[in-house]
Amino acid sequence: MNEDQCVVLFHSTSLALRGEKLCREEKILVKLIPVPRRLSSDCGVCLRFPCVEEERLRSVFAAKALEFDDIVRL
């Protein structure tokens, strides 16, 4: 099954790592990857996840006041 993938971009690596931890605690499948070249980010890493999880991911980040730059569909 080929799901659409999205990435969430962060201001810093520490925020990306915190985001990864929060997602794993909530059983959201994420993978820490280098930011794709075509995207701009202050941080060199981002989280890739299935786009169908976007609303859930946004909800988790909002509940924990985790700031992020953007969510982009790959």
TORGU-898694 format. One record per residue (C-alpha): residue in three letters; x, y, z. Coordinates in nm, 3 decimals. Example, Ala and Ser with C-alpha at 12.3 -4.5 7.8 and 13.67 -1.06 7.14 Angstrom:
% residues 2
REC rest      xx      yy      zz
REC  ALA   1.230  -0.450   0.780
REC  SER   1.367  -0.106   0.714
***
This chain:
% residues 74
REC rest      xx      yy      zz
REC  MET   0.000   0.000   0.000
REC  ASN   0.150   0.332  -0.106
REC  GLU   0.038   0.608   0.130
REC  ASP   0.096   0.976   0.069
REC  GLN   0.381   1.097   0.285
REC  CYS   0.418   1.434   0.455
REC  VAL   0.700   1.597   0.648
REC  VAL   0.686   1.834   0.940
REC  LEU   0.961   2.099   0.950
REC  PHE   1.103   2.243   1.272
REC  HIS   1.313   2.541   1.385
REC  SER   1.569   2.317   1.556
REC  THR   1.688   1.961   1.590
REC  SER   1.582   1.952   1.955
REC  LEU   1.222   2.036   1.856
REC  ALA   1.230   1.765   1.588
REC  LEU   1.351   1.510   1.845
REC  ARG   1.081   1.615   2.091
REC  GLY   0.822   1.585   1.813
REC  GLU   0.946   1.236   1.731
REC  LYS   0.914   1.133   2.095
REC  LEU   0.561   1.274   2.127
REC  CYS   0.449   1.098   1.808
REC  ARG   0.592   0.764   1.917
REC  GLU   0.415   0.798   2.255
REC  GLU   0.087   0.848   2.064
REC  LYS   0.163   0.558   1.826
REC  ILE   0.191   0.787   1.521
REC  LEU   0.432   0.626   1.275
REC  VAL   0.712   0.879   1.211
REC  LYS   1.067   0.867   1.084
REC  LEU   1.336   1.129   1.144
REC  ILE   1.493   1.210   0.806
REC  PRO   1.712   1.482   0.651
REC  VAL   1.509   1.774   0.514
REC  PRO   1.457   1.715   0.140
REC  ARG   1.669   1.955  -0.069
REC  ARG   1.368   2.115  -0.236
REC  LEU   1.238   2.231   0.103
REC  SER   1.386   2.508   0.314
REC  SER   1.426   2.473   0.688
REC  ASP   1.635   2.616   0.969
REC  CYS   1.682   2.263   1.094
REC  GLY   1.853   1.984   0.899
REC  VAL   1.607   1.713   0.999
REC  CYS   1.231   1.666   0.974
REC  LEU   0.971   1.402   1.056
REC  ARG   0.814   1.198   0.777
REC  PHE   0.471   1.052   0.844
REC  PRO   0.162   0.930   0.656
REC  CYS  -0.046   1.233   0.553
REC  VAL  -0.361   1.065   0.689
REC  GLU  -0.216   1.128   1.037
REC  GLU  -0.180   1.506   0.987
REC  GLU  -0.476   1.617   1.200
REC  ARG  -0.380   1.380   1.479
REC  LEU  -0.018   1.500   1.469
REC  ARG  -0.131   1.865   1.479
REC  SER  -0.353   1.787   1.776
REC  VAL  -0.071   1.619   1.970
REC  PHE   0.169   1.906   1.899
REC  ALA  -0.093   2.166   1.998
REC  ALA  -0.170   1.984   2.323
REC  LYS   0.199   1.982   2.414
REC  ALA   0.269   2.335   2.279
REC  LEU   0.532   2.202   2.038
REC  GLU   0.612   2.462   1.772
REC  PHE   0.687   2.363   1.414
REC  ASP   0.747   2.553   1.089
REC  ASP   0.525   2.376   0.840
REC  ILE   0.377   2.048   0.720
REC  VAL   0.447   1.966   0.355
REC  ARG   0.316   1.683   0.135
REC  LEU   0.593   1.497  -0.048
***
